[in-house]
Amino acid sequence: MKPSKQKSLLVCIGLLILSLACSQTGIPTQPSASSSDWYTLYFSDPGGPHSDSQRGGPDAALAEAIDQAQLSIDLAIYDLNLWSIRDALLDAHQRGITVRIVTESDNLDRPEMQALQSAGIRILGDRHQSLMHNKFIVIDGYEVWTGSMNLTLNGAYHNNNTLIQINSTRLAENYTVEFEEMFIDDMFSSFSSIDTPHPVLTLEGTQIESFFAPDDSPQSRIAELINNAQHSVHILAFAFTADPISQAVNAAHQRGLEVSGVIETGQADNSGSDFQSLVDAGVDFQLDGNYRKMHHKVIIIDGQIVIFGSYNFSRSAEERNDENLLIIHSAVLAAQFEAEFDLVYQNAQ
């Protein structure tokens, strides 16, 4: 056997052994997955091995979780065209699982949405000019899935996104209360109430702050954390038009902290964007290098605190759209987000 063929055979055998080991030990096989006892974190991988096939991305893990549901599945999702999720929801509904969906009315005509409705799954559109921009799923009152990832092919395979699964009945209660405020009480946008049961909770020694906009007004808390930063502020922003956050970022730079960020190129020159003013002030803010979309909404502070969710750093997110946001105080989780930040920053223009 030629050395090149022998080497290829050895590589194939090694990959097979690794694959078998992962399946037997429960190690996530989706791209860029990191886990602990209470969470599993996924990042989409634009241009990676799954992006062409549009199979095996973060949605595969969510579909598997839906397949394991025993009682209920609540989804507050801006958009849906992933067949993996559609099929998993249809199967769950046929098994007798209670499936409820709240979505942005503009996306109700999606064929996937129509298929779910035709099967008898209840879907409520927001019917407001503002956006129902949430991206969260609650399974069995215990699992919460959230992040920046829309349940679309672009969201899972072509745009830079975050998806996290957290096991916590108290966090799930927060999200269920917000969901039912929309689905049952029909209250969206500024009509929402400030009624989160556990706005701050501790999960296995980790502090988690839970916000829903516009009712909880998270902007002031974000600015406060940036103003209290001691060493570094790293930002991945799809949009950046929130002046109080921009002012806090500039102040951190003026204090001599390590401040750097990446913004979605298509949003950098939009009306109200603070990108150019931050660059002019000397802040290291770059344009992203993904020819699709850099869709993250992430701020990492001092390598200890991570801010992320559906919430763009914008006036619309703060005042009008239905959004969700988590602030997690964890050096371990922050390190995983720092690795994603480094990857996106290195690919910036």
C-alpha positions, -999 to +999 in steps of 0.1 A: +000+000+000+013+035-009+022+057+021-004+083+010-032+057+009-020+042+042-021+076+058-056+083+045-068+049+058-053+056+093-070+091+093-104+075+084-100+048+111-091+075+136-121+096+127-143+066+130-130+057+164-135+094+175-171+094+162-179+061+180-163+075+212-184+107+210-216+087+205-209+064+234-199+091+259-226+117+249-201+143+236-220+167+214-213+160+177-227+193+164-201+220+154-186+242+182-205+226+210-194+230+246-212+216+276-213+215+314-237+199+339-263+226+333-258+240+298-247+231+263-235+259+241-235+259+203-221+282+177-231+281+141-202+274+117-205+294+084-183+279+058-178+248+079-184+212+070-221+214+077-229+246+059-231+231+024-251+200+034-273+221+058-274+191+080-259+184+115-258+220+127-271+234+160-307+227+149-299+190+150-294+192+187-326+211+192-346+187+170-332+158+191-343+176+223-378+181+208-379+144+200-373+137+237-400+160+250-425+143+273-451+170+281-449+204+264-430+225+239-434+263+239-417+283+211-414+321+208-396+323+174-392+351+150-389+329+120-389+292+110-380+274+078-358+245+091-373+212+081-355+195+110-375+216+135-407+214+115-406+176+114-396+173+151-426+195+160-450+176+139-438+143+154-442+158+189-477+170+182-486+135+168-472+119+200-497+140+221-471+166+233-486+201+238-470+224+212-476+261+213-460+288+191-458+326+191-442+342+161-437+374+141-469+378+120-448+387+089-435+351+088-468+333+093-470+326+056-439+304+056-447+269+042-432+254+074-455+275+095-485+266+074-477+229+077-476+232+115-509+250+115-525+226+092-515+197+115-535+215+143-506+232+162-517+265+176-496+294+163-502+331+174-488+360+154-480+392+172-500+415+148-480+445+158-458+469+138-429+461+163-412+427+159-418+396+179-380+391+178-376+364+205-358+332+198-365+308+227-379+274+233-391+258+266-393+220+268-411+202+296-409+233+319-372+225+324-351+230+293-346+265+279-331+270+244-322+305+234-297+328+217-294+348+186-302+320+161-334+321+141-347+287+133-338+292+096-313+277+072-294+310+072-296+312+110-282+277+116-257+274+087-247+307+071-249+334+097-228+337+128-251+328+157-253+315+193-277+288+206-276+276+242-295+250+261-299+255+299-315+231+323-333+250+351-369+249+362-366+285+376-352+299+343-378+279+324-405+295+346-392+330+336-395+321+299-429+304+304-443+335+321-431+356+292-444+331+266-479+330+282-480+367+285-480+367+247-498+334+238-525+336+265-528+372+275-521+385+239-497+412+253-468+422+231-443+450+229-448+479+253-480+462+266-460+435+283-458+435+321-427+435+344-434+401+360-404+378+356-405+355+387-368+350+391-349+380+375-317+369+392-311+333+400-281+311+409-276+278+391-248+255+404-230+285+418-234+306+386-254+339+387-278+343+359-298+375+352-328+372+330-343+401+310-372+405+286-376+437+265-391+461+264-407+455+298-374+449+317-354+477+300-320+458+299-301+487+284-293+504+317-280+471+332-258+465+302-243+500+304-238+496+342-218+464+337-196+480+310-191+511+332-179+487+360-155+468+337-119+465+350-100+450+321-117+443+288-149+446+268-154+425+237-184+430+215-201+411+186-229+432+173-254+427+145-266+463+151-252+490+174-275+520+177-280+522+215-264+554+226-261+547+263-243+514+255-221+531+230-212+558+255-203+532+281-181+514+255-163+547+246-158+555+283-143+521+289-119+528+260-110+562+275-102+545+308-076+525+290-094+491+290-090+467+262-121+474+241-127+458+207-156+447+186-170+434+153-202+447+137-222+433+109-210+451+078-245+457+064-256+475+096-225+497+101-237+526+080-274+525+089-291+555+103-283+559+140-253+535+139-226+543+165-200+523+146-182+552+129-183+575+160-166+547+181-140+542+154-134+579+152-129+579+190-102+552+186-122+522+196-110+490+178-143+482+160-141+461+129-164+452+100-173+415+099-159+391+072-190+369+067-205+376+033-239+365+048-245+380+082-226+383+115-258+379+136-243+377+171-255+400+199-228+394+225-208+414+250-180+398+271-168+417+301-135+411+319-135+375+307-161+369+335-195+381+323-214+372+291-244+392+277-263+376+249-297+367+235-321+379+208-316+415+220-298+437+195-280+467+210-305+491+195-333+515+204-358+492+187-348+462+209-350+484+240-383+502+234-404+482+209-395+447+200-402+416+221-368+403+231-350+382+256-315+386+271-293+366+295-264+380+316-244+350+329-215+355+354-192+326+345-155+326+336-159+292+320-188+303+297-170+336+290-139+317+278-161+298+253-175+330+240-141+346+239-130+318+215-159+326+192-151+363+195-115+356+185-127+336+155-150+363+142-125+390+149-097+372+130-121+369+100-131+406+102-122+430+073 
